[in-house]
Amino acid sequence: MPTDPAEEEPREEHLAVYLRFRRLFGDPNTRSTAARKRATKKEGASVPFADGRDPHGLGEVIEGLASKMGWTSPLARSELLASWADLVGAETAEHSTPAGIEEGVLTVHCDSTAWATQLRLMRSQITTTIAARYPSAGIESVRFEGPNAPSWKRGPRSIPGRGPRDTYG
């Protein structure tokens, strides 16, 4: 049987929680204001010219903000699309255009099927270069597409049919 009334568990739950926290963390009323300030004071925080007191550069601040907010992947992807000519070379970039990135797959549109085939042969080299320069972009594979066949469908209200051969009767 407990002799101290403070050790006795109260019937009300909110009091039990308060007393339990008081036992674990101590009574905040027993510490003075100065003691609480000393506990939270960091070493060297108020010393002029100490480490951590110099202003940071704008690039470092924005990079820290981007990583904290989770923007590094979208920024790396947009940077990848913008620097396509540097990745594959000027001549190849004239005949290919990155279209977008979906679920880790970079889609590239090519001027002809010959260029699409040539870039398919260079796929491993391009993927390795992308992984080395932009690891946070999350590119797993690259898909190269040639030009599409011409479509006879014109306009939003066209109906299915045989196309221009359907004029004879």
Backbone as a printed PyTorch tensor [residue, N CA C, xyz], in Angstrom:
tensor([[[   0.8380,   -1.1660,    0.0000],
         [   0.0000,    0.0000,    0.0000],
         [   0.8910,    1.2390,    0.0000]],

        [[   0.7190,    2.1650,   -0.9910],
         [   1.5660,    3.3430,   -1.0770],
         [   1.2560,    4.3110,    0.0590]],

        [[   2.3370,    4.8620,    0.6260],
         [   2.1660,    5.8060,    1.7350],
         [   2.1600,    7.2480,    1.2480]],

        [[   2.8460,    7.5360,    0.1580],
         [   2.8950,    8.8940,   -0.3710],
         [   1.6860,    9.1270,   -1.2630]],

        [[   0.9190,   10.2320,   -1.0610],
         [  -0.2450,   10.4710,   -1.9150],
         [   0.1410,   10.7340,   -3.3620]],

        [[   1.3730,   11.2070,   -3.6450],
         [   1.7830,   11.4730,   -5.0240],
         [   2.0100,   10.1770,   -5.7900]],

        [[   2.3920,    9.0950,   -5.0540],
         [   2.6340,    7.8170,   -5.7220],
         [   1.3360,    7.0670,   -5.9900]],

        [[   0.2920,    7.4390,   -5.3200],
         [  -0.9930,    6.7780,   -5.5090],
         [  -1.5580,    7.1770,   -6.8670]],

        [[  -2.0130,    6.2030,   -7.6330],
         [  -2.5810,    6.4670,   -8.9520],
         [  -3.9580,    7.0860,   -8.7970]],

        [[  -4.2020,    8.2530,   -9.3830],
         [  -5.5330,    8.8650,   -9.2960],
         [  -6.5270,    8.1270,  -10.1750]],

        [[  -7.7740,    8.3400,   -9.8750],
         [  -8.8260,    7.6640,  -10.6330],
         [  -9.0260,    8.3050,  -11.9960]],

        [[  -8.7940,    9.5990,  -12.1040],
         [  -9.0210,   10.2850,  -13.3810],
         [  -7.7910,   10.1360,  -14.2720]],

        [[  -8.0420,    9.8810,  -15.5250],
         [  -6.9630,    9.5640,  -16.4550],
         [  -6.0620,   10.7610,  -16.7210]],

        [[  -6.6250,   11.9550,  -16.8540],
         [  -5.7990,   13.1170,  -17.1710],
         [  -4.8100,   13.4310,  -16.0430]],

        [[  -5.1980,   13.1780,  -14.8140],
         [  -4.2720,   13.3770,  -13.7020],
         [  -3.1710,   12.3200,  -13.7080]],

        [[  -3.5320,   11.1010,  -14.0680],
         [  -2.5390,   10.0270,  -14.1290],
         [  -1.4950,   10.3270,  -15.1970]],

        [[  -1.9310,   10.8520,  -16.3360],
         [  -1.0020,   11.1830,  -17.4120],
         [  -0.0810,   12.3130,  -16.9720]],

        [[  -0.6540,   13.3340,  -16.3230],
         [   0.1500,   14.4600,  -15.8500],
         [   1.2120,   13.9990,  -14.8410]],

        [[   0.8150,   13.1830,  -13.9060],
         [   1.7660,   12.7140,  -12.9030],
         [   2.8440,   11.8180,  -13.5100]],

        [[   2.4670,   11.0420,  -14.4930],
         [   3.4500,   10.1850,  -15.1630],
         [   4.4720,   11.0350,  -15.9100]],

        [[   4.0120,   12.0570,  -16.6330],
         [   4.9330,   12.9640,  -17.3200],
         [   5.8150,   13.7090,  -16.3300]],

        [[   5.2530,   14.0560,  -15.1990],
         [   6.0050,   14.7740,  -14.1720],
         [   7.1300,   13.8880,  -13.6230]],

        [[   6.8540,   12.5970,  -13.4610],
         [   7.8900,   11.6750,  -12.9960],
         [   8.9680,   11.4760,  -14.0570]],

        [[   8.5580,   11.3940,  -15.3330],
         [   9.5180,   11.1420,  -16.4020],
         [  10.3910,   12.3610,  -16.7060]],

        [[   9.7640,   13.5270,  -16.8440],
         [  10.4810,   14.7080,  -17.3000],
         [  10.8310,   15.6890,  -16.1880]],

        [[  10.3590,   15.4610,  -15.0040],
         [  10.6360,   16.3660,  -13.8940],
         [   9.6010,   17.4820,  -13.8420]],

        [[   9.5370,   18.1130,  -12.7170],
         [   8.5730,   19.1880,  -12.5180],
         [   9.1570,   20.4760,  -13.0860]],

        [[   8.4940,   21.0980,  -14.0570],
         [   9.0450,   22.3210,  -14.6300],
         [   9.0400,   23.4860,  -13.6350]],

        [[   8.2250,   23.4030,  -12.6000],
         [   8.1780,   24.4930,  -11.6310],
         [   9.3860,   24.4780,  -10.6920]],

        [[  10.0700,   23.3540,  -10.5900],
         [  11.2170,   23.2760,   -9.6810],
         [  12.4540,   23.9290,  -10.2790]],

        [[  12.5240,   24.0080,  -11.5730],
         [  13.6780,   24.6450,  -12.1970],
         [  13.4240,   26.1380,  -12.3160]],

        [[  14.4340,   26.9110,  -12.1260],
         [  14.2980,   28.3620,  -12.2440],
         [  14.3240,   28.7610,  -13.7140]],

        [[  14.0000,   30.0200,  -13.9810],
         [  14.0260,   30.5290,  -15.3500],
         [  15.4440,   30.4910,  -15.8930]],

        [[  16.4050,   30.8280,  -15.0870],
         [  17.7990,   30.8050,  -15.5230],
         [  18.2520,   29.3800,  -15.8380]],

        [[  17.7890,   28.4070,  -15.0530],
         [  18.1580,   27.0150,  -15.3090],
         [  17.5770,   26.5400,  -16.6280]],

        [[  16.3400,   26.9530,  -16.9310],
         [  15.7400,   26.5590,  -18.2070],
         [  16.4700,   27.2080,  -19.3730]],

        [[  16.9100,   28.4540,  -19.2140],
         [  17.6420,   29.1270,  -20.2910],
         [  18.9960,   28.4680,  -20.5080]],

        [[  19.6810,   28.0910,  -19.4360],
         [  20.9770,   27.4250,  -19.5750],
         [  20.8360,   26.0730,  -20.2680]],

        [[  19.7350,   25.4000,  -20.0330],
         [  19.5310,   24.0780,  -20.6390],
         [  19.3280,   24.1940,  -22.1450]],

        [[  18.7280,   25.2830,  -22.6070],
         [  18.4570,   25.4220,  -24.0390],
         [  19.5320,   26.2090,  -24.7600]],

        [[  20.4660,   26.8290,  -24.0530],
         [  21.5040,   27.6320,  -24.6720],
         [  22.5100,   26.7370,  -25.3850]],

        [[  22.8240,   27.0990,  -26.6040],
         [  23.7900,   26.3290,  -27.3790],
         [  25.1750,   26.9190,  -27.1560]],

        [[  26.1560,   26.0560,  -27.1810],
         [  27.5340,   26.4730,  -26.9680],
         [  28.0020,   27.3250,  -28.1380]],

        [[  28.4900,   28.5120,  -27.8550],
         [  29.0340,   29.3820,  -28.8890],
         [  28.0060,   30.0640,  -29.7540]],

        [[  26.7390,   30.0100,  -29.3960],
         [  25.7080,   30.5880,  -30.2450],
         [  25.7350,   32.1060,  -30.2260]],

        [[  26.1710,   32.7070,  -29.1140],
         [  26.1410,   34.1550,  -29.0370],
         [  27.5200,   34.7770,  -29.2200]],

        [[  28.4980,   33.9830,  -29.6030],
         [  29.8480,   34.4890,  -29.7960],
         [  29.9650,   35.0170,  -31.2160]],

        [[  30.3970,   36.2690,  -31.3830],
         [  30.5400,   36.7800,  -32.7490],
         [  31.6690,   36.0610,  -33.4800]],

        [[  31.5280,   35.9350,  -34.7860],
         [  32.4910,   35.2850,  -35.6700],
         [  32.6700,   33.7980,  -35.3660]],

        [[  31.7030,   33.1780,  -34.7170],
         [  31.7750,   31.7440,  -34.4360],
         [  31.2670,   30.9660,  -35.6450]],

        [[  31.4840,   29.6620,  -35.6070],
         [  31.0080,   28.8130,  -36.7010],
         [  29.5000,   28.8910,  -36.7920]],

        [[  28.9940,   28.8950,  -38.0040],
         [  27.5470,   28.9090,  -38.2150],
         [  26.9450,   30.2930,  -38.2160]],

        [[  27.7390,   31.3230,  -38.0280],
         [  27.2080,   32.6840,  -37.9780],
         [  27.3650,   33.4040,  -39.3090]],

        [[  28.1700,   32.8900,  -40.2130],
         [  28.3700,   33.5450,  -41.4960],
         [  27.1490,   33.3400,  -42.3790]],

        [[  26.8190,   34.3340,  -43.2060],
         [  25.6780,   34.1560,  -44.1190],
         [  26.0230,   33.1260,  -45.1930]],

        [[  25.0150,   32.4130,  -45.6440],
         [  25.2010,   31.4010,  -46.6780],
         [  24.9360,   32.0170,  -48.0400]],

        [[  25.5290,   31.4290,  -49.0570],
         [  25.2830,   31.8850,  -50.4150],
         [  23.8840,   31.5160,  -50.8680]],

        [[  23.3830,   32.2340,  -51.8620],
         [  22.0230,   32.0190,  -52.3470],
         [  21.8480,   30.6110,  -52.9160]],

        [[  22.8410,   30.1200,  -53.6430],
         [  22.7600,   28.7690,  -54.2080],
         [  22.6590,   27.7050,  -53.1360]],

        [[  23.4280,   27.8750,  -52.0660],
         [  23.4030,   26.9100,  -50.9640],
         [  22.0600,   26.9290,  -50.2400]],

        [[  21.5160,   28.1330,  -50.0690],
         [  20.2150,   28.2580,  -49.3910],
         [  19.1140,   27.6250,  -50.2310]],

        [[  19.1090,   27.8910,  -51.5370],
         [  18.0650,   27.3340,  -52.4110],
         [  18.2170,   25.8200,  -52.5250]],

        [[  19.4520,   25.3390,  -52.5780],
         [  19.6700,   23.8900,  -52.6390],
         [  19.1770,   23.2070,  -51.3640]],

        [[  19.4470,   23.8330,  -50.2230],
         [  18.9610,   23.2830,  -48.9570],
         [  17.4450,   23.2910,  -48.8850]],

        [[  16.8360,   24.3710,  -49.3710],
         [  15.3770,   24.4580,  -49.3840],
         [  14.7750,   23.4140,  -50.3120]],

        [[  15.3780,   23.2360,  -51.4890],
         [  14.8630,   22.2550,  -52.4440],
         [  14.9390,   20.8410,  -51.8870]],

        [[  16.0370,   20.5160,  -51.2110],
         [  16.1430,   19.1660,  -50.6590],
         [  15.2020,   18.9820,  -49.4780]],

        [[  15.0070,   20.0280,  -48.6770],
         [  14.1010,   19.9280,  -47.5310],
         [  12.6460,   19.7790,  -47.9800]],

        [[  12.2750,   20.4540,  -49.0630],
         [  10.8950,   20.4200,  -49.5450],
         [  10.6340,   19.2590,  -50.4980]],

        [[  11.6830,   18.5230,  -50.8870],
         [  11.4860,   17.3740,  -51.7830],
         [  11.3790,   17.7710,  -53.2390]],

        [[  12.0100,   18.8760,  -53.6180],
         [  11.9310,   19.3590,  -54.9960],
         [  13.1080,   18.9180,  -55.8380]],

        [[  14.0320,   18.1490,  -55.3090],
         [  15.2350,   17.8190,  -56.0650],
         [  14.9290,   16.9670,  -57.2920]],

        [[  13.9960,   16.0560,  -57.1890],
         [  13.6750,   15.2050,  -58.3260],
         [  13.0380,   15.9950,  -59.4690]],

        [[  12.0010,   16.8190,  -59.2360],
         [  11.4570,   17.6060,  -60.3490],
         [  12.4590,   18.5980,  -60.9290]],

        [[  13.3060,   19.1820,  -60.0900],
         [  14.3120,   20.1090,  -60.5930],
         [  15.3370,   19.3770,  -61.4530]],

        [[  15.7490,   18.1930,  -61.0300],
         [  16.7100,   17.4160,  -61.8110],
         [  16.1010,   16.9880,  -63.1430]],

        [[  14.8330,   16.6550,  -63.1350],
         [  14.1670,   16.2570,  -64.3870],
         [  14.0800,   17.4200,  -65.3630]],

        [[  13.7100,   18.5900,  -64.8780],
         [  13.6220,   19.7420,  -65.7750],
         [  14.9980,   20.1560,  -66.2670]],

        [[  16.0020,   20.0220,  -65.4250],
         [  17.3680,   20.3330,  -65.8370],
         [  17.8520,   19.3300,  -66.8830]],

        [[  17.4540,   18.0830,  -66.7380],
         [  17.8000,   17.0520,  -67.7200],
         [  17.1900,   17.3880,  -69.0750]],

        [[  15.9180,   17.7640,  -69.1000],
         [  15.2560,   18.0870,  -70.3610],
         [  15.8760,   19.3280,  -71.0020]],

        [[  16.2760,   20.2970,  -70.1700],
         [  16.8590,   21.5290,  -70.6960],
         [  18.2700,   21.3040,  -71.2540]],

        [[  19.0100,   20.3590,  -70.7080],
         [  20.3860,   20.1460,  -71.1530],
         [  20.5310,   18.9050,  -72.0330]],

        [[  19.5200,   18.5870,  -72.8030],
         [  19.5430,   17.4160,  -73.6680],
         [  20.6900,   17.5040,  -74.6800]],

        [[  20.9400,   18.6830,  -75.2380],
         [  22.0080,   18.8420,  -76.2320],
         [  23.3750,   18.5570,  -75.6150]],

        [[  23.5920,   18.9200,  -74.3670],
         [  24.8720,   18.6360,  -73.7090],
         [  25.0410,   17.1410,  -73.4410]],

        [[  23.9380,   16.4420,  -73.1990],
         [  24.0180,   15.0110,  -72.8990],
         [  24.3570,   14.1740,  -74.1240]],

        [[  23.6880,   14.4500,  -75.2350],
         [  23.8270,   13.5720,  -76.3990],
         [  24.6530,   14.1740,  -77.5190]],

        [[  24.9660,   15.4450,  -77.4500],
         [  25.7280,   16.0990,  -78.5070],
         [  24.8150,   16.9480,  -79.3760]],

        [[  25.4090,   17.9340,  -80.0400],
         [  24.6350,   18.9070,  -80.8220],
         [  23.9520,   18.2630,  -82.0260]],

        [[  24.6710,   17.3920,  -82.7480],
         [  24.0910,   16.7890,  -83.9600],
         [  22.9190,   15.8730,  -83.6170]],

        [[  23.0830,   15.0790,  -82.5890],
         [  22.0030,   14.1780,  -82.1820],
         [  20.8160,   14.9670,  -81.6390]],

        [[  21.0860,   16.0580,  -80.9400],
         [  20.0030,   16.8760,  -80.3790],
         [  19.2010,   17.5770,  -81.4720]],

        [[  19.8230,   17.8170,  -82.6490],
         [  19.0770,   18.4240,  -83.7550],
         [  17.9900,   17.4930,  -84.2760]],

        [[  18.1960,   16.2020,  -84.1370],
         [  17.2650,   15.2170,  -84.6870],
         [  16.4400,   14.5000,  -83.6280]],

        [[  16.5950,   14.8870,  -82.3630],
         [  15.8110,   14.2600,  -81.2950],
         [  15.4200,   15.3130,  -80.2690]],

        [[  14.2550,   15.1180,  -79.6900],
         [  13.7300,   16.0610,  -78.6960],
         [  13.1390,   15.2650,  -77.5350]],

        [[  13.5580,   15.5540,  -76.3060],
         [  12.9290,   14.8610,  -75.1660],
         [  11.4940,   15.3620,  -74.9810]],

        [[  10.5600,   14.4310,  -74.9120],
         [   9.1490,   14.7940,  -74.8250],
         [   8.6730,   14.8980,  -73.3820]],

        [[   9.1450,   14.0420,  -72.5190],
         [   8.7030,   14.0770,  -71.1310],
         [   9.1740,   12.8510,  -70.3670]],

        [[   8.8790,   12.8790,  -69.0680],
         [   9.2800,   11.7920,  -68.1850],
         [   8.0460,   11.3210,  -67.4340]],

        [[   7.7370,   10.0410,  -67.5520],
         [   6.6120,    9.4530,  -66.8380],
         [   7.0670,    8.1490,  -66.1930]],

        [[   6.8950,    8.0500,  -64.8770],
         [   7.1880,    6.8450,  -64.1060],
         [   8.5990,    6.3230,  -64.3670]],

        [[   9.5720,    7.2430,  -64.4440],
         [  10.9600,    6.8560,  -64.6020],
         [  11.3750,    6.5490,  -66.0250]],

        [[  10.5060,    6.8030,  -67.0110],
         [  10.8250,    6.5320,  -68.4090],
         [  10.8900,    7.8600,  -69.1590]],

        [[  12.0500,    8.1520,  -69.7280],
         [  12.2440,    9.3520,  -70.5410],
         [  11.8360,    9.0190,  -71.9710]],

        [[  10.8970,    9.7800,  -72.5240],
         [  10.4410,    9.5740,  -73.8920],
         [  11.0940,   10.6180,  -74.7840]],

        [[  11.7040,   10.1500,  -75.8730],
         [  12.4000,   11.0320,  -76.8070],
         [  11.7940,   10.8420,  -78.1920]],

        [[  11.3770,   11.9540,  -78.8310],
         [  10.8510,   11.9120,  -80.1920],
         [  11.9980,   12.1920,  -81.1650]],

        [[  12.0860,   11.3700,  -82.2020],
         [  13.1430,   11.4930,  -83.1900],
         [  12.5610,   11.9130,  -84.5310]],

        [[  13.4020,   12.5410,  -85.3900],
         [  12.9470,   13.0330,  -86.6920],
         [  12.6210,   11.9010,  -87.6500]],

        [[  13.3540,   10.8080,  -87.5660],
         [  13.1250,    9.7000,  -88.4920],
         [  13.3140,    8.3810,  -87.7520]],

        [[  12.8900,    7.3220,  -88.4090],
         [  13.0580,    6.0050,  -87.8020],
         [  14.5300,    5.6190,  -87.7540]],

        [[  15.3250,    6.1340,  -88.6840],
         [  16.7640,    5.8480,  -88.6680],
         [  17.4170,    6.4550,  -87.4210]],

        [[  17.0420,    7.6820,  -87.0680],
         [  17.5810,    8.3010,  -85.8610],
         [  17.0870,    7.5770,  -84.6220]],

        [[  15.8450,    7.1500,  -84.6230],
         [  15.3240,    6.4050,  -83.4700],
         [  16.0920,    5.0990,  -83.2830]],

        [[  16.3850,    4.4090,  -84.3840],
         [  17.1470,    3.1580,  -84.3160],
         [  18.5690,    3.4210,  -83.8310]],

        [[  19.1890,    4.4860,  -84.3490],
         [  20.5520,    4.8140,  -83.9270],
         [  20.6050,    5.1210,  -82.4350]],

        [[  19.6270,    5.8600,  -81.9350],
         [  19.5940,    6.1940,  -80.5110],
         [  19.2490,    4.9750,  -79.6550]],

        [[  18.4850,    4.0500,  -80.1940],
         [  18.2220,    2.8070,  -79.4540],
         [  19.5150,    2.0210,  -79.2580]],

        [[  20.3970,    2.0730,  -80.2490],
         [  21.6890,    1.3990,  -80.1230],
         [  22.5740,    2.0900,  -79.0810]],

        [[  22.3690,    3.3790,  -78.8810],
         [  23.1550,    4.1520,  -77.9110],
         [  22.4430,    4.2510,  -76.5590]],

        [[  21.3690,    3.5150,  -76.3620],
         [  20.5470,    3.6330,  -75.1590],
         [  21.3390,    3.4440,  -73.8660]],

        [[  22.1820,    2.4220,  -73.8000],
         [  22.9150,    2.1680,  -72.5530],
         [  23.8820,    3.3050,  -72.2380]],

        [[  24.5320,    3.8410,  -73.2440],
         [  25.4500,    4.9520,  -73.0370],
         [  24.6880,    6.1970,  -72.5630]],

        [[  23.5500,    6.4920,  -73.1540],
         [  22.7520,    7.6590,  -72.7670],
         [  22.2030,    7.4850,  -71.3570]],

        [[  21.7110,    6.2860,  -71.0440],
         [  21.1760,    6.0260,  -69.7030],
         [  22.2640,    6.1460,  -68.6390]],

        [[  23.4670,    5.6700,  -68.9420],
         [  24.5810,    5.7840,  -68.0000],
         [  24.9620,    7.2430,  -67.7730]],

        [[  24.9810,    8.0330,  -68.8380],
         [  25.3070,    9.4550,  -68.7160],
         [  24.2590,   10.1770,  -67.8890]],

        [[  22.9900,    9.8740,  -68.1110],
         [  21.9120,   10.5050,  -67.3460],
         [  22.0160,   10.1230,  -65.8770]],

        [[  22.2880,    8.8560,  -65.5950],
         [  22.3990,    8.4070,  -64.2030],
         [  23.5830,    9.0500,  -63.4930]],

        [[  24.6600,    9.3110,  -64.2280],
         [  25.8360,    9.9340,  -63.6170],
         [  25.6120,   11.4150,  -63.3380]],

        [[  24.9840,   12.1240,  -64.2840],
         [  24.8050,   13.5730,  -64.1240],
         [  23.5910,   13.9390,  -63.2840]],

        [[  22.5150,   13.1890,  -63.4260],
         [  21.2540,   13.5140,  -62.7350],
         [  20.7410,   12.2910,  -61.9760]],

        [[  21.4010,   11.8980,  -60.9000],
         [  20.9550,   10.6930,  -60.1800],
         [  19.6080,   10.8760,  -59.4820]],

        [[  19.2770,   12.1030,  -59.0880],
         [  18.0090,   12.3090,  -58.3810],
         [  16.8200,   12.4290,  -59.3320]],

        [[  17.0570,   12.4010,  -60.6460],
         [  15.9490,   12.4860,  -61.6040],
         [  15.1300,   11.1960,  -61.6260]],

        [[  15.7350,   10.0840,  -61.2820],
         [  15.0120,    8.8190,  -61.2130],
         [  14.7110,    8.2070,  -62.5620]],

        [[  15.5730,    8.4190,  -63.5520],
         [  15.3620,    7.8650,  -64.8870],
         [  15.8490,    6.4160,  -64.8880]],

        [[  14.9270,    5.4920,  -65.1860],
         [  15.2610,    4.0720,  -65.2140],
         [  15.5120,    3.5740,  -66.6350]],

        [[  14.7910,    4.1450,  -67.5990],
         [  14.9890,    3.7290,  -68.9890],
         [  14.6180,    4.8820,  -69.9180]],

        [[  15.0180,    4.7310,  -71.1820],
         [  14.7530,    5.7500,  -72.1920],
         [  14.0250,    5.0800,  -73.3500]],

        [[  12.9540,    5.7130,  -73.8290],
         [  12.1870,    5.1840,  -74.9630],
         [  12.3190,    6.1530,  -76.1280]],

        [[  12.7590,    5.6470,  -77.2740],
         [  12.9450,    6.4730,  -78.4610],
         [  11.8300,    6.1610,  -79.4450]],

        [[  11.1390,    7.1970,  -79.9020],
         [  10.0230,    7.0290,  -80.8290],
         [  10.3240,    7.7540,  -82.1300]],

        [[  10.0320,    7.0820,  -83.2200],
         [  10.1730,    7.6880,  -84.5340],
         [   8.9100,    8.4720,  -84.8750]],

        [[   8.8700,    9.0430,  -86.0610],
         [   7.6700,    9.7860,  -86.4460],
         [   6.4870,    8.8380,  -86.6400]],

        [[   5.3120,    9.3170,  -86.3300],
         [   4.1110,    8.5060,  -86.4810],
         [   3.6330,    8.5530,  -87.9190]],

        [[   2.8750,    7.5440,  -88.3060],
         [   2.2930,    7.5110,  -89.6450],
         [   1.2660,    8.6310,  -89.7620]],

        [[   1.0610,    9.1490,  -90.9760],
         [   0.0890,   10.2350,  -91.1210],
         [  -1.3270,    9.7580,  -90.7980]],

        [[  -2.0760,   10.6240,  -90.2060],
         [  -3.4350,   10.2780,  -89.8180],
         [  -4.4240,   10.9450,  -90.7710]],

        [[  -5.4310,   10.1820,  -91.1800],
         [  -6.4640,   10.7310,  -92.0450],
         [  -7.5760,   11.3550,  -91.2260]],

        [[  -7.5050,   11.1740,  -89.9800],
         [  -8.5380,   11.7250,  -89.1060],
         [  -8.2510,   13.2120,  -88.9050]],

        [[  -9.2480,   14.0330,  -89.2050],
         [  -9.0640,   15.4700,  -89.0360],
         [ -10.2110,   16.0280,  -88.2190]],

        [[  -9.8840,   16.8390,  -87.2450],
         [ -10.9060,   17.5310,  -86.4820],
         [ -11.4620,   16.7080,  -85.3370]],

        [[ -12.0600,   17.3890,  -84.3720],
         [ -12.5740,   16.6900,  -83.1920],
         [ -13.8720,   15.9310,  -83.4520]],

        [[ -14.5650,   16.2310,  -84.5470],
         [ -15.8540,   15.5780,  -84.7970],
         [ -15.8080,   14.6010,  -85.9660]],

        [[ -14.6340,   14.1010,  -86.2810],
         [ -14.5480,   13.1540,  -87.3870],
         [ -15.1210,   11.8110,  -86.9460]],

        [[ -15.6130,   11.0800,  -87.9050],
         [ -16.2120,    9.7790,  -87.6000],
         [ -15.3340,    8.6840,  -88.1850]],

        [[ -15.4030,    7.4890,  -87.6120],
         [ -14.5750,    6.4120,  -88.1540],
         [ -15.0840,    6.0000,  -89.5360]],

        [[ -14.1720,    5.6570,  -90.3680],
         [ -14.5540,    5.2240,  -91.7200],
         [ -13.3100,    4.9030,  -92.5110]],

        [[ -13.4550,    4.8250,  -93.8320],
         [ -12.3450,    4.4410,  -94.6780],
         [ -11.4810,    5.6300,  -95.0430]],

        [[ -11.8330,    6.8210,  -94.6840],
         [ -11.0120,    7.9790,  -94.9760],
         [ -11.3310,    8.5490,  -96.3290]],

        [[ -10.3130,    9.0160,  -97.0730],
         [ -10.5600,    9.6910,  -98.3600],
         [ -11.0230,    8.7390,  -99.4610]],

        [[ -10.8820,    7.4200,  -99.2690],
         [ -11.3200,    6.4760, -100.2930],
         [ -12.8270,    6.2410, -100.2400]],

        [[ -13.4970,    6.8220,  -99.2790],
         [ -14.9190,    6.5860,  -99.0790],
         [ -15.7730,    7.6140,  -99.8270]],

        [[ -15.3080,    8.0770, -100.9890],
         [ -16.0660,    9.0960, -101.7010],
         [ -16.8830,    8.5160, -102.8590]],

        [[ -16.6400,    7.2650, -103.2230],
         [ -17.3730,    6.6710, -104.3470],
         [ -18.4840,    5.8140, -103.8100]],

        [[ -19.6190,    6.3130, -103.8120],
         [ -20.6440,    5.6370, -103.4140],
         [ -21.5800,    4.8940, -102.9150]]])
